[in-house]
Amino acid sequence: MSNQEAWRWSGNIRGGVRYLLAEQPMVTHFRWDHHTWGSTWHFPLVAIASYLLLILLLKIVLIPRKRPLPLGPIPAIHYLCVVLASVAIFFGCWEATAVELRETRWIWSRKFKNAAEWAMCFPLGTRPSGRVFFWSYIFYLTKYHQLLDTVIWILRKKPLTFLHVFHRVAVVFVCYAWLEFSQSLQIVTILATTLLYVVVYSYFLCRSIGWGWWSSFLPANWQMVHLAFTLLTYVALLARHFTAKEGCNGIGALLFDGLSNITLLFLFLNLHIKEKCGNAKSLSRFSSSSSTFT
């Protein structure tokens, strides 16, 4: 195969991937409304109520049992699904953002200095439709799948903390608010969080199949970096919102997002204190109990 043929072949693959992720009708024509599955307020409320009830029932049923239940390949399959979904969402959101920026440059270039500002700050009046919000919707749906983390944790007879449950509940409503109120900053958050999931859940996957060569410091450190990055983007977004002539869309919904990250900050401080006290096991517990955050 000549270099020209190889270049053409790779270009065709690239074009096919771009069409699949950002240009097919299901993606381009997406619209978040109350006809979309999971878009009504009662959907997350019922789902979270069922989640909490399931946790309570499992804890009660498993009280007499001292040993963890044998789950076989179920945890590994779950972690693998999260990794694959995170990879798909990362590249999907990346391609969707790139195409959106290219096709609407004549609009956003009037209000923003560069593409990075648009990716952080949606203009006022932005509606939850199109490519970017399609991948935000897929990301929102994965939050329900990741509730299985708690079920696996309980069946393995691991100690369950209030912060673990509280955070998973909060994340569902945070991601719902992204779509319902077209919240700014969600592109950056989705890209950063899915990248984090690939690392953290790959670690859990390797541990579940007996490949314990990854240090527990790796996912914990990545989570700390993610938290610091999230806080910096909050500051940058708020600065842009209050200093520019036109603010950013969905700032009110950012309060829910902030609540989620406050709980993460609490976890980080708790981890830091335990680490200073010489409790090395806290790193492993932190990695497992806070593995699904935005």
Secondary structure, DSSP 8 states (H G I E B T S, - for coil): --HHHHHHHHHHHHHHHHIIIIISHHHHT-B-STTSTT-STHHHHHHHHHHHHHHHHHHHHTSS--S----TTHHHHHHHHHHHHHHHHHHHHHHHHHHHHHHTHHHHTTT-SSHHHHHH--BTT--SBSHHHHHHHHHHHHHHHTTHHHHHHHHTT----HHHHHHHHHHHHHHHHHHHTT-TTHHHHHHHHHHHHHHHHHHHHHHHTT-TTS-THHHHHHHHHHHHHHHHHHHHHHHHHHHSSS-BTTTTTHHHHHHHHHHHHHHHHHHHHHHHTT-THHHHHHHHHT-S--
